[in-house]
Structures are given as structure tokens and as C-alpha cells.
Amino acid sequence: MEEGLEENAAFLADYLRKHRRELAELTEAHTRATYGLAEYDQREAELLLKIAESVITVL
């Protein structure tokens, strides 16, 4: 069982390392939407949705 957990942890750490920029953008979008008026054009919204879908798939 521990071996499986180690593999999952390594996979997740690798994902976080590879997608650091995209995850930061998603975090920024959440902060803007929570604490202020956030406007996104269609391209930005589609990109954020794509990032969110990727995170959900990984988890």
C-alpha cells in the first residue's frame, strides 16, 4: 500500500512542478472572483476552465 501512495505522491509532485504557472493563474482567478469584480474574455475563461478540468482529472 505504501508503494502505491509513494507513486501517487511522486506523480502529483511532478504534475505540480510542470503546471506551476497554470495553477498560479487559477489561484489568481479565484482570488479576483472572490474579493473583487473579475471580468474575463472568452479566451481567458476557456483557458481557466481547461486548467480546472486538468486538475480535476488528476485528482
CORMO-V742045 format. One record per pair of residues at least 12 apart in sequence whose ideal C-beta (glycine too) atoms are under 6 Angstrom apart, sorted by the first residue. I is the first residue (numbers start at 1). J is the second residue. D is the distance in whole Angstrom. If there is no record, write none. Layout:
i/j/d
I/J/D
I/J/D
This chain:
i/j/d
15/58/5
22/51/5
26/51/5
29/48/5
